[in-house]
């Protein structure tokens, strides 16, 4: 068996073209340009790269993008004041604080400061709570992108056994919730899980988000499974995922590559959320 590669880059390109059309229509109707503000504290190379990708996506979808770059020594109080000013600015529709933040700043406190109507990352406790209740909200971008990618395969999620490795608030927990809402049976595995391989071999859909390069090997994958690799690791100056990609290609039915898989979809879902925020705030 040779798996089909789910090309996140191509799917993102198609979705962004659609978003651009809807943005243009929105601008024509309201004379309002959707506006995303990204705050970057410090100069973490990975964060700088992610921010550049978000700015490029804004250009592609005809949205306004503003980057606020702050020195690493910025205090928590200074950052909170900037966010509160943006909360009050009616020309701003989406606010994103690039994580991780320097250790002297409480990340959850910063996330909680962003008003829920502009929380386009979908990280605020209110958006998370609404997601769990299956109410209208901003979905976290990576999990939302993963669901889109699985659906792109044409495989029915309902009734499938989905196994998620990782229980982070950013990926593991929310993607498990979204899979549950699609009527999958969901197992969450983590560092304390006993006999991980037993669980992964049950997975019709396997989502891996643990930050360990090539951790999931082909003998851990059920033949014909859909494998979604969320990991981004640098090994010998090359990017790789949490799954042994070459091995996965031999046994899975569908596999996402790294890079060019989940990453472009995450940013695309951010554009979707920003447009939706602009619509809600302009009603």
N, C-alpha and C positions, 0 to 999 in steps of 0.2 A: 504493500500500500504506500502511496505517496500522497501526503496531505495537500489540500488546497490552502494556499496562503491567503489569509484575510488581509488585504492591502489597506491599512488604515489611512495611508497617505492619499490613495485614490478615492476612497470613500469620503474622506474629509473634503477633498477638492469638489466633489459632486455636491455635498451638503452645503458647503460655503457658497457655491454659485447660487443655490436656492435661497440661502439666507440673504445674500446680496440683493436678489430680486425683491424680497420682502422688505428689506431695509429701504430700498429705493422707493417702493410703494408707500411705506410709512412716512418717509421724508416728504414725498409729494403731497400726501394727505394732511400732514400736521405741521410741516416746515420745521420739524424737530429732528436733529441728528442724534442717534443713540451715542452715548458718551461713556466710555469706560476709563476709569482712573486706576492705574496700578501703582502701588507704593512699594519701593524696593529699599530696604534698609541694609547697608553694607554692600559688598561687592563679591558675594559668593558666585564663582564662575557658573555653576549649574543654574542658579537663580537668574543670573544675567541672561543666560541662554534662553530660559523659559520665558522671561519677560520680552525678549526680542521676538520670540515666536508669537506671543500674544499681540504685540504691536503690528506685526506683519499680517496677522489674521484680521485685525481691525481694518487695515488698508484694503485687504481683499474683499471684505464685506461692506465697505463704504461707511464704516463707523468712525467716530472720532476717538482717538486714543491719547491719553495724557499719562506721562510717566513722571512720578515724583521720586527722585533719588535722594536718599538721606544717608548721612555718614553713619558708620557702625556704632558710634558713641551716642546716637540719638537716644534720649530718655523715653521711658514709657509714657510719661506725662506729655511730652512733646508730640509723640505719635498719636496719642488719643485726641489731642487738640486738633491736629490736622484732619483726623477722621471725622470728628464732630463738625468741623467746618465743611467738609465734603457732604456729610449727611444733610446739612442745611442748604447746600447749593443745588438749586432746582435744575441747573444745566447738566448735572452729573446723574447718571442713571445706574451705573454699576461701580462698586468699589471693591478692589481686590488687593489685599496685603500679601505679598509674595512670602511664602514660608520656605525654609525655616527662618525664624527671627533670631537675632543675637540672644544669648542666654539670659541677659539681664532684663529681657522683656517677656512678660507673661502672654504667651500666644493666645490662650483661650480668652483672656481679658480683652485682647485686641479684637478678636473675632466677635466677641459679644458687643463691642462698641459700634460695629458697622450696623446701620439700621437694616432691619430685615428686608425692606423693600429694595435695597441696593446690594444685598448679599448674594451676588451672582456666583460665588463659589459654592453656595449652598451649605455653608459650615455652621451657621448660627443655630443655637439650640431650638429656636422656633421653627426654622426650616427643617431641621432634622426631625423634630417632633411631628410636623405636618407630613413629612415623607413617610414616617412609620404609620401614621393614621391614614395614609393614602389620600391626603388632601392636596389641593393645588399648592405648589411651592416651587422654589428653585432647587432642582436636584443637583447633588454634587457632580461635578463635571466628568471625572474619570468613570465612576460607576454608570452614569447615564450613557457615556460613550461605549462602554463595554456591552451594555444591553443592545445598543444600536448595532454593534458589530456582530453579536450573536444572531440577531434577527436578520442581518444581511446574508447569512448563510442559507436562510430559508428553512432552517431547522426549527421545529416547534419547541418552545421552551417548556410549555405546560406538560407536567407529568415526568419530565426528565429529572434525573438525580444530579444536582449541581454541588460540587465540592469547592469550597473557597479556602485557600491556604493564606492565612493572615487575618488579623482582626482589628486592624487600625481603624480609627474614626474616619479617615479620609477615603479608604478603599474597601477594606475587608468587611466591616459591619454594614455600610450602606449598600454595597453591591449584593450582599446576602439578602438584605431587605427587598431590593428591587427584583431579584430573582424569585423570591417568595411571592411577590405581588404578580409575577408572571406565571404563578402556579407551578413552579419547580419545587421539588423536595430538596431542602438545602442542608448541607453539613458544613460546619465551620471548623477548620483545623488550625492549630497554632503550636507554639513552642512546647506546650505541655501535652500535646496529643500523643497517645501511645499507638504505635504501629501505624504511622502515617501512610505507608504504602498500601496497607489494607484499605484505607478510606479512598485514596486517590484512584485505586483500581476499580472502584465502584462508580466513578464519575463519568456521566455522559457529557457533562460540561465541567471543565476544570479551570478555575481562575486562580492564578498564582501571583501573590503580592507580598513577598517577604523580604526582598532586598538581599538575596543570597545568589550570587552568579551560578547559573546552570545547575541549580539545586535539584530540580525535578528532572530525572533521567527517564529514558524511554521505557524502562522496565516498571516505572510507576504509573504509566499511562494506559488506560483501557483502550484496546483497539477500537478505532472509530470515534473516539472522543473529540469534542471541540475544546481546544486548549487556548486560553487567553492569558498571555504573559504580560503582566503589568510592570515587572521589574525593569529598572534601568541601572546597570552596573558598568563600571569601567574596569576592564581587565587588559593589561598589556596595551594600554592606550586605545582600546577599542571598546565600543559599547556592546553589551550583551544583556540578555534578560535573566529571569530566575529559572527558566526552562532551558534544557539542552536542546536547542532549536533543531539541529541536524537529526538528533535522535527522535524528536517528536514528529518530524516530517515522515518518519518511517512507519509510525503506528497510528497517529491521529487522523481524523478526517479533515479537520480544519485547524490551522495554527496561526497565531499572530506573530509577526517578526519584531525584533528590536534591533535598531530603531525602525520607525515606519509603521508601527502597529497602533497601540493604544494612544501614544503621545499626541499625534495629530488630532485624534478624535476628542481628547480631553479639551484642547483649545477650541475646537469647533463647537462643543457643547457650551463653552463659556460665551461664545458669540451668540448662540441661541438664547442663553439666559439674559444677556445684555439687551438684546432686542426686546425680549419679553418684559424686562424691567422698564425699558423706555415706554412700551405700550401701556403698562399698568400705571406708571407715574404721569402719563399724559392724558389719561382718561378724564 
